[in-house]
């Protein structure tokens, strides 16, 4: 196989499918187990494909779909964490594999799946009686891996075996080699060097107190992978020679009463089929589709529980093990179990020795031999994993650099609960800071990310059809919806879109429905402007392109202007459209009403781009400072847009007797544009709860007048105290939702949820 391997491309050799499952506990602000029900805000745990529970109601399990890269799976896991952390009220997500402070003799609530989960409930009762609830609360990372079908097919070429036998044997060889060397993964990724005082007395009694609530034997690296962890009562060694040998041996364990079903075989690695998971009959019928690695502790230094670099190392390590020649040592399973136990409970000892094919060897020597072989393998086949080995080698060379050693040190100083809560709070704040972002999709428009994230929270399936065009597909049950740019959906018809694009048609239709709009004329040439100017020369006016959005090309003269300035504005607007509208300027503040269906989902007052002086900085410097806000970016990928100093800004400042290099007084506010669009650096302020329902009804009526289901209605209101005084200046067919979801000031609105309600009601 090695010869065939060397003939394949790097892209094919590293192709595969990856998924991650991450377990964790919900805890109270004091760091004790939260015994509340699985939050309703996270959906139905019985049907949600991404966010569910495991043994207990107190335990969250996050499940990613499969991805062609580990980066994709890791990004998705991070998004699931963010969603979960922000929807469990004042509780936090415990960052450690070993449990938090547990109720002494109290009730640990079993996961309740209702009538649909009776069998699962009985199984949990069995586990509770056999292993105890405290062990069942141990959490970890499960890493699912499969070779790409194309890679298996390429390796199979010219093989005399049947394809299904070849595929099964390929996975079985990988499994056997992984089991032999699993101790290395425990050493590198172990993160359970201590337990809380309230953990199982049998285990705690064998340890010593490192601080008030931290117990360890001082050399433990992974109690989760030891006899104090989530293991069978006695070690069980399935026969991995062939698939039929494996299933026969597991059935034998069940018949002997060692385990109740295949799920109770707590092996560090499992054979799985995509059509039935761990079911033996389906495994025999369908063959092995992927493997599940189960001996990875949560890394409490990482929000996701596992570092991306460690996932990459696991990938190259699995590829290496697939080609690695097997030894003839017959008692390899017992030796592998012995090595795992020694590393788990004595891994921090710098003098620890292991067994290798019956011979004693120092852990560091054995580990460096393996790492050298993996690095050589990576180099030989130019797989591109060069950047992952430095961190791994550091942990092997210096035991103090392991996650477990670092964790022991910090918990001894700060305490088990105190440090863990601090990490949980740190990760919560990071989730909050990224609440508007979907990891792995930051190149897409923010409104699209918001809709995708809302769909994930509900457990809907999302496919990105055209990333550049912001075109996605959302599936739920037997319903499928295609959406472009978050608000272009099947609910709006083509004519409505055309009507809103054409400002002349929009005004005509609204006026026919008794809705107030500004008076104006269409201009196609400078001659048209000159001819019409007498009717507008003494009035506040607006010149704008007939068919553009986002405030592009708009010029507002609220105090009137000269014909020459109007001509200059006309020429600029003509660069965006052949037809320009000259309209009377409507006084008042401008508000954006977001209409979705029959309701107003949000209202914003958009403040034009501005800066506030400090008495020392120039306007240019103040703009640069304001643009450093992490909420500001470019291309609608953040809640706010960066302010750009362009010709329009320069001209607007000139009218105020200023330039970009002017220094303004401390506390003085200077506006940089007349138009208030967020797309040109404006600030968004939520007014949804501050505006009378009568105005909301007008906005809905305006949208219905043009047949629009999702619509941005721009309304001028002189005074919120005087109802009935208004004018609608524009309808927008593709309104951004991010400005309402994450305003500069005011309440954040769940607009993504509202769009989904419209699409899937």
PyMOL commands that set and color helices and strands:
alter all, ss='L'
color gray80, all
select helices_A, chain A and resi 2-6+10-13+40-42+70-85+114-131+133-136+149-156+163-189+201-204+223-225+243-255+262-264+280-286+308-323+332-346+363-380+386-397+399-401+403-414+416-433+446-458+494-501+503-512+526-535+563-574+619-627+647-655+678-680+693-705+738-741+751-760
alter helices_A, ss='H'
color red, helices_A
select strands_A, chain A and resi 16-27+51-53+59-63+92-93+141-147+195-196+208-211+214-216+269-272+290-296+353-356+359-362+461-466+471-476+479-484+520-523+541-545+555-557+580-584+589-596+599-607+610-612+632-633+640-641+669-671+683-686+710-717+727-732
alter strands_A, ss='S'
color yellow, strands_A
deselect
rebuild
show_as cartoon
